[in-house]
Amino acid sequence: MPEQETIVCSVSARLDAFVAAETELSRTQAQRMIREGAILLNGMQAKPNLIVSPGDCVDVAYPDPVETGVLPEDIPLQVVYEDADLLVVDKPQGMVVHPAPGHESGTLVNALLYHIHDLSGIGGELRPGIVHRIDRMTSGLLVVAKNDAAHRVLSEQFRDHTARRSYAALVDGNIRQDEGTIDAPIARHPVDRKRMAILSGGRDAVTHWRVAARYGQVTLLQIELETGRTHQIRVHLASIQHPVTGDDVYGREKRPFGLAGQALHGYRLTFRHPKTGAPMVFYAPLPDYFFQALQKAGEQEDAGAVLDRLKSLERGEDRSV
């Protein structure tokens, strides 16, 4: 029997867009499932472009997992934690999370399929086990579900923002304030569909930042997400004229300090265990590419001391992040 989920709408939107925003389904997958009758609006079949309103109930009947066409590959994984239900990995900069046009192999999913023989299929044929994602040129912690029950619970935590993520970001310019919050809605760019933008009517997005070190031309920030929109940190920081250093999409075309991409690292991940409910907190050390950029910018302490500095700026667990 297919897995079932009921979602109560809180904001008006097209049905396909709402399902894509509230689940791990892509918009194309949502459209197909709506047409097939696997997604119902208030118990009735509807069209993908129908507008759902606050209070409407959307029932999603997920298809049974299918045999994936993605091939396992013996790619080294930096495993931070593993048990019967989940895996936490520290993804290196440059690794794509799941296969896509132009990146059909060498992805995190290829590596996971080699490492885990019975991987959750809820994420779809090309994204088995994947609960959340980070950009290819962003490094850091990711949690992967090893079974369908864990996937469902972990996905809910990311949707309701009880799973928390902290990042280290090197940004262009000298930020004069010690801390701040960026609250600006994000949506797909109206012209360049590969980019995101701050747009009225976009999805709510909130980013908190604190200064960890100033180096003159660049600043090290400790960042915590209240939401998790695509490219959120990169778009938000660019909007205050301090784009992530090395980000040639939202910032300068020329990358300094020998960077191959944006200097953005997810160093902390917290969530509750999907089976036991126990709080889980994980840290990832600063990777070489990031720390070498800090050294070239003027950092005098070692990587461990920098990480401790970032930890000291974290918001308390009793406060919203």
C-alpha positions in Angstrom: 0.0 0.0 0.0 1.5 3.4 -1.0 2.6 5.8 1.8 0.0 8.5 2.5 0.4 12.1 3.6 -2.1 14.8 4.2 -1.0 18.5 4.1 -3.1 21.4 5.2 -2.6 24.5 3.0 -1.6 27.7 4.7 -1.0 30.0 1.8 -2.7 30.3 -1.6 -0.8 28.7 -4.5 -1.1 26.5 -7.5 -1.6 22.9 -6.5 1.5 21.6 -8.2 3.7 24.4 -6.8 2.3 23.9 -3.3 3.0 20.1 -3.4 6.5 20.7 -4.7 7.1 23.3 -1.9 5.8 21.1 0.9 7.2 17.7 -0.1 10.3 16.2 -1.6 8.6 15.9 -5.0 9.7 18.0 -7.9 7.0 20.1 -9.6 7.1 17.8 -12.6 6.6 14.8 -10.4 3.8 16.6 -8.6 2.1 17.4 -11.9 2.3 13.8 -13.1 0.9 12.5 -9.8 -1.9 15.0 -9.8 -2.9 13.9 -13.4 -2.7 10.2 -12.3 -5.0 10.9 -9.3 -2.3 10.2 -6.7 -2.7 13.7 -5.3 -6.2 14.8 -4.3 -7.5 18.2 -3.2 -10.1 18.0 -0.5 -10.6 14.4 -1.4 -11.2 15.1 -5.1 -9.1 14.9 -8.3 -8.0 18.3 -9.5 -5.8 19.9 -12.2 -2.2 21.0 -11.5 -3.0 24.7 -12.0 -5.9 24.8 -9.6 -5.4 27.3 -6.8 -5.4 25.8 -3.3 -6.4 28.1 -0.4 -5.7 28.2 3.3 -7.5 25.4 5.0 -7.6 23.1 2.0 -6.4 19.5 2.5 -4.0 17.9 0.0 -3.7 14.1 0.1 -0.5 12.7 -1.4 -0.2 9.0 -2.1 3.4 8.3 -2.8 4.3 5.6 -5.3 6.0 2.5 -4.1 9.8 2.7 -4.4 11.1 1.6 -7.8 14.3 0.1 -8.8 16.7 3.0 -9.4 18.4 3.4 -12.7 21.3 5.2 -11.0 24.4 3.0 -10.7 26.3 2.5 -7.4 29.8 4.0 -7.5 32.7 3.3 -5.2 33.2 6.9 -4.2 34.7 7.7 -0.8 32.3 9.2 1.7 33.2 11.1 4.8 30.7 9.5 7.2 30.2 11.5 10.4 27.5 9.2 11.9 25.6 6.0 10.9 23.0 3.7 12.4 20.2 1.5 11.1 18.0 4.5 10.3 20.2 7.3 9.0 23.6 8.4 7.8 25.2 11.8 8.3 27.9 12.7 5.8 30.2 15.7 5.2 29.8 16.5 1.5 32.9 17.9 -0.1 32.8 21.0 -2.3 32.2 20.1 -5.9 30.1 17.0 -5.4 26.6 17.1 -6.8 24.0 15.6 -4.4 21.8 13.8 -6.9 22.0 13.0 -10.7 20.9 15.7 -13.1 21.6 16.5 -16.7 25.3 17.0 -17.1 25.9 15.2 -13.7 24.7 11.7 -14.3 27.5 10.1 -12.3 29.9 10.9 -9.5 27.1 12.2 -7.3 26.4 11.7 -3.6 23.5 9.4 -4.5 25.9 7.2 -6.6 28.2 6.9 -3.6 25.3 6.2 -1.2 23.9 3.4 -3.3 27.3 1.7 -3.1 27.6 2.3 0.7 24.0 1.5 1.5 22.4 -1.5 -0.2 18.8 -0.9 1.0 18.3 2.8 0.6 15.0 4.7 1.1 13.2 5.2 -2.2 10.8 8.0 -1.0 13.0 10.7 -2.4 12.3 9.3 -5.9 14.3 7.3 -8.4 17.1 9.8 -8.8 17.1 11.0 -5.1 16.8 7.9 -2.9 17.3 8.7 0.8 17.9 12.4 0.2 16.1 14.5 2.8 17.6 17.9 2.0 20.2 19.3 -0.4 23.1 21.7 -0.5 24.6 23.3 -3.7 27.3 21.5 -5.6 30.0 24.1 -4.6 28.8 24.3 -1.0 30.4 21.8 1.4 29.0 20.5 4.7 26.7 18.2 6.6 23.8 16.2 5.1 21.5 13.7 6.7 20.4 10.7 4.6 17.4 8.4 5.4 18.1 4.7 5.2 14.4 3.7 5.3 11.0 5.2 4.4 9.9 5.8 7.9 13.1 7.7 8.8 12.7 9.7 5.5 9.2 10.7 6.3 10.0 11.9 9.9 13.2 13.7 8.9 11.5 15.4 5.9 8.9 16.7 8.3 11.5 18.2 10.6 13.0 20.1 7.7 9.6 21.3 6.5 8.6 22.6 9.9 12.1 24.0 10.6 12.8 22.0 13.7 15.9 20.6 12.0 18.5 23.4 12.2 21.6 24.2 10.1 24.5 26.5 10.7 27.0 27.7 8.1 30.3 29.4 7.9 30.4 31.9 5.1 33.3 34.1 3.9 31.7 37.2 2.3 33.0 40.1 0.3 33.5 43.4 2.1 33.8 44.6 5.7 30.4 44.3 7.4 30.2 47.0 10.1 27.4 45.6 12.1 28.1 42.6 14.4 24.9 40.7 13.6 21.7 41.0 11.6 18.7 39.2 10.1 17.7 39.2 6.5 13.9 38.6 6.0 13.1 38.6 2.3 11.0 36.3 0.2 12.8 34.2 -2.4 11.4 32.8 -5.7 12.8 31.6 -9.0 14.3 34.4 -11.1 11.7 35.6 -13.7 14.2 35.6 -16.5 17.2 33.3 -15.6 15.6 30.1 -14.4 18.9 28.8 -13.0 19.0 31.7 -10.5 16.8 32.6 -7.5 15.9 36.2 -6.6 14.2 38.2 -3.9 10.7 38.8 -5.2 7.4 39.9 -3.7 5.1 36.9 -3.5 8.1 34.5 -3.1 8.4 32.0 -0.3 9.3 33.4 3.1 13.0 33.2 3.8 14.9 34.3 7.0 18.6 34.2 7.5 20.4 35.2 10.8 24.1 36.1 10.7 26.8 37.1 13.1 30.4 38.3 12.5 33.0 35.8 13.5 36.1 37.6 12.1 36.9 40.7 10.0 39.8 40.6 7.6 39.4 44.0 5.9 38.3 43.1 2.4 36.3 40.1 3.5 34.3 39.0 6.6 33.7 35.6 8.2 30.1 35.1 9.2 28.3 32.5 11.3 24.9 31.9 9.7 21.8 30.1 10.9 18.8 29.4 8.7 15.2 29.8 9.9 14.0 28.6 6.5 15.8 26.5 3.8 15.1 28.0 0.4 17.1 27.2 -2.7 20.3 29.4 -2.7 18.9 31.2 0.3 22.2 32.3 1.9 23.8 33.3 -1.4 20.8 35.3 -2.5 20.3 37.0 0.9 23.9 38.0 1.4 24.1 39.3 -2.2 21.1 41.5 -1.5 22.9 43.4 1.3 25.9 43.9 -1.0 28.0 41.2 0.7 27.9 38.2 -1.6 29.6 35.0 -0.6 33.2 35.2 -1.6 33.9 33.1 -4.7 30.2 33.0 -5.8 30.4 34.0 -9.4 26.6 33.6 -9.8 25.4 36.1 -7.3 28.7 37.9 -6.6 31.9 38.9 -8.5 32.9 37.0 -11.6 36.5 36.7 -10.4 37.2 34.3 -7.5 39.9 35.4 -5.0 42.1 33.2 -2.7 42.2 30.4 -5.2 38.6 29.4 -4.6 36.8 27.1 -7.0 33.4 28.2 -5.9 31.6 30.0 -3.0 33.2 29.8 0.4 30.2 28.4 2.2 30.3 25.4 4.6 27.5 23.7 6.6 29.4 23.0 9.8 26.5 22.2 12.1 23.4 20.1 11.8 20.8 19.3 14.5 17.6 17.3 14.4 15.8 14.6 16.4 16.4 11.0 15.7 13.5 9.7 13.6 12.9 6.6 15.7 13.9 7.6 19.3 13.3 11.3 19.2 16.7 11.9 20.8 18.3 15.3 19.9 21.3 14.8 17.5 24.0 17.5 17.0 26.8 17.1 14.5 29.7 19.3 13.6 32.0 19.2 10.5 35.5 20.7 10.6 36.3 23.5 8.2 37.5 21.9 4.9 40.9 22.7 3.5 39.6 24.9 0.7 37.8 27.1 3.2 40.5 27.4 5.8 43.2 28.1 3.2 41.0 31.0 1.9 40.8 32.3 5.5 44.6 32.1 5.9 45.1 34.0 2.7 42.6 36.6 4.0 44.7 37.0 7.2 43.5 34.4 9.7 46.2 33.7 12.3 44.6 30.9 14.3 44.2 27.3 13.4 41.1 25.7 11.9 39.9 24.3 15.2 40.1 27.7 16.9 38.0 29.2 14.1 35.4 26.5 14.5 35.3 27.2 18.2 34.7 30.8 17.4 31.8 29.9 15.2 30.3 27.7 17.9 30.5 30.5 20.4 28.2 32.6 18.3 25.4 30.0 17.9 22.0 30.9 19.1 20.6 29.1 22.1 18.5 26.0 21.5 15.5 27.7 23.2 15.5 30.5 20.6 14.2 30.4 17.1 16.9 30.0 14.4 
